[in-house]
């Protein structure tokens, strides 16, 4: 333990974890401590490789022939949702004394890879590069950018990704890349029922040869315990509600970067103003005052599992169109069993004040569903699940 800029820092994941336990931020868990020990060993091995690489620049001074060093094996951590995998990997990433490192959600990484492949093919067509095969140059560029890659939520559901992973990983490992990954499934269960899965099996073998596989079977689902204590319907929609939703957003996104995402559907683009992992956040105006419809709400439901809505107003006679969209939105989120967090000007049964029209009766269903989506049964039966937009659309959105 040492001081940096007057602040107490920690040299190892174990020290950081012990500090969190002592402060009451986390509970000590033996299963987590086994992973921590492996992460600290990996930091030592990576640090030794880094120092050896630096000293090799002076190798011309010495006549003795150097023995090649064994490649560093990474770590693949799998286990159920909420067991602390991402928390531990993030500690490891922060403490790792390497400049060229990258921590990224696996789906975002593969979207980046596909973009690089497409750009290489275009450059080859234009004659500005010579290599026909885009995988080797893409792997070299990725390795030059970061030789330690940390993947969060490793999950393969896309046949396009599955078909290139074996060659991509082989090239990355040949370029000295060290992989650390978290996943909800063991390597042998990746792409379990995928099309042409036999073509993906070499990727599993590569992972198991180049990373130690460890199971994190923590005693509790700590994330779910924490999430179940968070408010999901806050009223009135004032500054206090804003702070409550900001706190819930930080907890549910686990510190992942928040950025705008564009979904492309049938030639149109839908902007998600704030997204992190499988959570999206909108204002009521962005969702219900714009001319959105069923296809837009379905695209959101297909891509995300948690939706935040800020500042839902009381809807009266002059807001029938907005009320219709809100009814459709809640029906869509309900049918997809999504987690909804929102701030509103009033309780569900008082959100719609008009006295005539079919929306009066339809909103009774909406109010009932809003109440149900706050219930313990609903929240406990909800689980995070990785979602992505359809392949072509998601990649076009990120290009």
C-alpha positions in Angstrom: 0.0 0.0 0.0 1.4 3.4 -0.9 0.4 7.0 -1.5 -0.2 8.7 -4.8 -1.1 12.4 -5.0 -2.0 12.3 -1.4 -4.5 9.5 -1.9 -4.2 6.0 -0.5 -3.8 3.4 -3.3 -3.2 -0.3 -3.3 -0.5 -2.3 -5.0 -2.5 -5.6 -5.3 -6.1 -6.7 -6.0 -6.0 -8.3 -2.6 -5.2 -5.0 -0.8 -7.9 -3.2 -2.7 -10.5 -5.9 -1.9 -9.5 -6.0 1.8 -10.0 -2.2 1.9 -13.5 -2.6 0.4 -14.4 -5.3 2.9 -13.1 -3.2 5.8 -15.1 -0.2 4.6 -18.3 -2.2 4.3 -18.6 -1.7 0.6 -18.5 -5.5 -0.1 -18.8 -8.7 1.9 -15.8 -11.1 2.1 -16.3 -14.1 -0.1 -13.9 -17.1 -0.3 -14.8 -17.8 -3.9 -13.9 -14.2 -4.8 -10.6 -14.5 -2.9 -9.5 -17.4 -5.0 -10.0 -15.4 -8.2 -8.2 -12.4 -6.6 -5.2 -14.6 -5.9 -5.1 -15.7 -9.5 -5.4 -12.1 -10.7 -2.5 -11.0 -8.5 -0.4 -13.8 -9.9 -1.3 -12.7 -13.4 -0.3 -9.1 -12.6 3.1 -10.4 -11.4 3.6 -12.5 -14.6 2.6 -9.7 -16.9 4.9 -7.3 -15.0 7.8 -9.7 -15.4 7.1 -10.0 -19.1 7.0 -6.2 -19.4 10.3 -5.8 -17.7 11.9 -8.6 -19.7 10.7 -6.9 -22.9 12.2 -3.6 -21.8 15.6 -5.1 -20.9 15.7 -7.0 -24.2 16.4 -3.7 -26.0 19.9 -3.9 -24.5 20.4 -7.5 -25.7 22.9 -6.5 -28.4 25.3 -5.8 -25.5 25.4 -9.4 -24.4 26.8 -12.4 -26.2 24.8 -14.9 -24.2 21.9 -16.4 -26.1 18.5 -15.6 -24.6 16.1 -18.4 -23.8 12.6 -17.7 -25.2 10.1 -16.9 -22.4 6.9 -18.9 -22.1 3.9 -16.9 -23.1 1.7 -15.6 -20.3 -1.5 -17.4 -19.9 -4.5 -15.2 -19.3 -7.6 -15.8 -17.2 -11.2 -16.8 -18.2 -13.6 -16.2 -15.3 -17.1 -17.6 -15.5 -20.0 -17.8 -13.2 -23.6 -16.6 -12.5 -24.8 -13.1 -12.8 -24.0 -10.8 -9.8 -21.1 -12.8 -8.4 -18.5 -10.1 -8.7 -16.7 -11.1 -11.9 -16.7 -7.6 -13.4 -15.8 -5.9 -10.2 -12.7 -8.1 -9.7 -11.6 -7.7 -13.4 -12.0 -3.9 -13.1 -9.7 -3.9 -10.0 -7.2 -6.0 -11.9 -7.3 -3.7 -15.0 -6.9 -0.5 -12.9 -3.9 -1.9 -11.0 -2.1 -3.5 -14.0 1.1 -1.5 -14.6 0.8 -1.7 -18.4 0.2 1.2 -20.7 -1.1 -0.7 -23.7 -4.1 -2.3 -22.2 -7.8 -2.3 -23.1 -10.9 -3.1 -21.2 -14.0 -3.5 -23.4 -17.4 -5.2 -23.6 -16.9 -8.2 -25.8 -19.8 -7.3 -28.2 -18.3 -3.8 -28.7 -14.9 -5.4 -29.3 -16.3 -7.7 -32.0 -18.1 -4.8 -33.7 -14.8 -2.9 -33.8 -13.1 -6.0 -35.3 -15.8 -6.3 -38.0 -15.4 -2.6 -38.8 -11.6 -3.0 -39.2 -12.1 -6.0 -41.4 -14.5 -4.1 -43.6 -12.1 -1.1 -43.9 -9.2 -3.4 -44.8 -11.2 -5.1 -47.5 -12.1 -1.6 -48.9 -8.5 -0.6 -48.8 -7.5 -3.8 -50.6 -10.0 -3.0 -53.3 -8.6 0.4 -53.6 -5.0 -1.0 -53.8 -3.7 0.9 -50.7 -2.8 -2.4 -48.9 -1.4 -5.6 -50.3 -2.6 -8.4 -47.9 -5.7 -10.2 -49.1 -6.5 -11.7 -45.7 -7.7 -9.0 -43.3 -7.2 -11.1 -40.1 -3.4 -10.8 -39.7 -3.2 -7.0 -40.2 -6.2 -6.5 -38.0 -4.7 -8.7 -35.2 -1.4 -6.8 -35.5 -3.1 -3.4 -35.2 -5.1 -4.6 -32.2 -2.0 -6.0 -30.5 -0.1 -2.8 -31.2 -2.9 -0.9 -29.5 -3.1 -3.2 -26.4 -1.3 -6.4 -25.6 -3.5 -7.0 -22.5 -7.2 -7.4 -23.5 -9.9 -7.5 -20.8 -13.3 -8.6 -22.1 -16.4 -8.2 -20.1 -19.4 -10.4 -20.7 -17.7 -12.8 -23.2 -20.7 -14.3 -25.1 -20.8 -15.5 -28.7 -24.3 -15.5 -30.3 -23.4 -14.1 -33.8 -22.4 -16.6 -36.5 -20.3 -13.9 -38.2 -18.2 -13.5 -35.0 -18.1 -17.3 -34.4 -16.6 -17.9 -37.8 -13.7 -15.6 -37.4 -12.8 -16.0 -33.7 -10.5 -19.0 -34.1 -8.3 -17.3 -36.6 -8.5 -14.0 -34.9 -7.6 -15.4 -31.5 -4.8 -17.5 -33.0 -3.3 -14.3 -34.6 -3.8 -12.3 -31.4 -2.0 -14.9 -29.2 0.8 -15.2 -31.8 1.3 -11.4 -31.4 1.7 -11.9 -27.6 -1.7 -10.7 -26.5 -2.8 -11.7 -23.0 -6.5 -12.3 -22.5 -8.6 -11.8 -19.4 -12.3 -12.4 -19.7 -15.5 -12.6 -17.7 -18.5 -14.7 -18.9 -21.7 -16.2 -17.6 -20.8 -19.5 -19.2 -17.8 -21.9 -19.3 -15.8 -22.0 -22.6 -17.3 -25.3 -23.6 -20.8 -23.7 -23.4 -20.0 -20.8 -25.7 -22.1 -20.7 -28.9 -23.8 -23.9 -27.5 -26.7 -24.2 -30.0 -25.2 -22.0 -32.7 -25.3 -22.6 -36.4 -22.3 -24.6 -37.7 -21.0 -24.8 -34.1 -18.3 -27.4 -35.1 -16.5 -24.6 -36.9 -16.3 -22.7 -33.6 -14.8 -25.5 -31.5 -11.2 -24.6 -32.4 -11.8 -21.2 -30.7 -12.7 -23.0 -27.5 -9.5 -25.1 -27.6 -7.5 -21.9 -28.2 -9.1 -20.2 -25.2 -8.4 -23.1 -22.9 -4.7 -23.3 -24.1 -4.1 -19.6 -23.6 -6.1 -18.8 -20.5 -6.6 -20.5 -17.1 -10.3 -21.2 -16.7 -11.8 -20.5 -13.3 -15.3 -20.7 -11.9 -16.6 -17.9 -9.6 -19.3 -19.6 -7.5 -19.9 -16.8 -5.0 -22.4 -17.6 -2.2 -24.7 -14.7 -3.1 -25.9 -12.8 -6.1 -24.6 -9.5 -4.7 -25.6 -7.5 -7.7 -29.3 -8.6 -7.5 -29.4 -7.9 -3.7 -28.1 -4.4 -4.4 -30.4 -3.8 -7.3 -33.5 -5.0 -5.5 -32.9 -2.3 -2.9 -32.8 0.5 -5.5 -36.0 2.5 -6.2 -37.5 1.8 -9.6 -40.4 4.3 -9.6 -39.6 7.7 -8.1 -42.2 10.5 -7.6 -42.4 13.4 -7.9 -40.0 13.9 -10.8 -37.9 16.6 -9.1 -34.2 17.1 -8.4 -34.3 14.5 -5.7 -35.7 12.0 -8.2 -32.9 12.9 -10.7 -30.3 12.1 -8.0 -32.0 8.8 -7.2 -32.1 7.7 -10.9 -28.5 8.8 -11.3 -27.5 6.6 -8.4 -29.5 3.7 -9.8 -28.0 4.1 -13.2 -24.4 4.0 -11.8 -25.3 0.8 -9.8 -27.0 -0.9 -12.7 -24.4 -0.1 -15.3 -21.5 -1.1 -13.0 -19.4 1.8 -14.0 -19.4 1.1 -17.7 -18.9 4.1 -19.9 -22.2 5.9 -21.0 -22.4 6.9 -24.6 -25.0 7.5 -27.4 -25.8 4.4 -29.5 -27.6 4.4 -32.9 -29.9 1.6 -33.8 -30.7 1.1 -37.5 -34.0 -0.4 -38.4 -35.5 -0.7 -41.9 -33.4 2.2 -43.2 -34.1 4.5 -40.3 -32.0 5.4 -37.4 -33.0 5.6 -33.7 -30.7 7.4 -31.4 -30.4 6.0 -27.8 -29.0 9.1 -26.1 -27.4 7.2 -23.1 -26.5 3.6 -23.2 -24.1 1.4 -21.1 -24.0 -2.4 -21.6 -27.6 -3.6 -21.8 -29.1 -0.5 -20.1 -30.6 2.5 -21.9 -31.7 5.8 -20.6 -34.2 8.3 -22.2 -36.3 11.2 -21.1 -40.1 10.9 -21.6 -39.8 13.6 -24.3 -37.3 11.5 -26.3 -39.5 8.4 -26.2 -43.0 9.7 -26.4 -43.0 13.2 -27.7 -41.3 12.2 -30.9 -43.1 10.3 -33.7 -41.9 6.8 -32.6 -43.9 3.6 -33.0 -44.0 -0.1 -32.3 -41.0 -0.9 -34.4 -38.8 1.6 -32.5 -39.9 0.3 -29.1 -39.3 -3.3 -30.2 -35.8 -2.4 -31.4 -35.1 -1.0 -27.9 -36.5 -4.1 -26.2 -34.4 -6.4 -28.5 -31.2 -4.5 -27.7 -31.5 -3.7 -24.0 -32.8 -5.4 -20.8 -33.1 -2.3 -18.6 -34.7 1.0 -19.6 -34.6 4.3 -17.6 -37.2 7.0 -18.3 -36.8 10.4 -16.7 -39.6 13.0 -16.1 -42.8 11.3 -17.1 -45.4 14.1 -16.8 -49.1 13.9 -15.9 -50.9 13.4 -19.2 -54.2 15.2 -19.9 -56.6 15.8 -22.8 -53.9 17.7 -24.8 -51.4 14.8 -24.6 -53.4 12.0 -26.2 -50.7 11.2 -28.8 -48.0 11.1 -26.1 -50.3 8.9 -23.9 -50.8 6.5 -26.8 -47.0 6.1 -27.3 -46.5 5.7 -23.6 -49.1 2.9 -23.4 -47.4 1.2 -26.4 -44.0 1.6 -24.8 -45.0 0.1 -21.5 -46.8 -2.8 -23.2 -43.6 -3.5 -25.1 -41.3 -3.4 -22.1 -43.8 -5.5 -20.1 -44.1 -8.1 -22.8 -40.3 -8.4 -22.9 -40.1 -8.7 -19.1 -37.7 -5.8 -18.9 -36.6 -3.8 -15.9 -38.0 -0.3 -15.9 -36.7 2.5 -13.7 -38.5 5.9 -14.0 -39.3 9.2 -12.4 -42.8 10.5 -12.8 -44.9 13.5 -11.7 -47.5 11.2 -10.0 -48.2 7.7 -9.0 -49.2 5.3 -11.9 -53.0 5.6 -11.4 -52.8 9.4 -11.5 -50.6 9.8 -14.5 -53.5 10.1 -17.0 -56.2 12.6 -16.2 -58.3 12.7 -19.4 -61.9 11.6 -18.9 -62.8 10.4 -22.4 -61.4 8.3 -25.2 -60.2 4.7 -25.5 -56.9 5.8 -23.8 -58.7 6.1 -20.5 -59.4 2.4 -20.4 -56.0 1.4 -22.0 -54.2 3.5 -19.4 -55.8 1.5 -16.6 -53.8 -1.5 -18.0 -50.7 0.6 -18.2 -51.0 1.8 -14.6 -51.5 -1.8 -13.4 -48.4 -2.9 -15.3 -46.4 -0.1 -13.9 -47.3 -1.2 -10.4 -46.5 -4.9 -11.2 -43.1 -3.9 -12.6 -42.3 -2.4 -9.2 -43.1 -5.6 -7.3 -40.6 -7.8 -5.6 -41.8 -10.8 -7.7 -41.1 -8.9 -10.9 -37.7 -7.7 -9.9 -36.6 -11.0 -8.5 -37.6 -12.9 -11.6 -35.9 -10.3 -13.9 -32.3 -11.3 -14.9 -29.8 -9.4 -17.0 -29.3 -10.9 -20.3 -26.9 -9.9 -23.1 -28.7 -8.4 -26.0 -27.6 -6.9 -29.2 -29.3 -5.5 -32.2 -29.4 -7.6 -35.4 -25.9 -8.1 -36.7 -26.0 -5.9 -39.8 -27.9 -3.2 -38.1 -25.7 -3.1 -35.0 -22.6 -2.9 -37.1 -23.9 -0.2 -39.3 -24.8 1.8 -36.2 -21.3 1.6 -34.9 -19.5 2.3 -38.2 
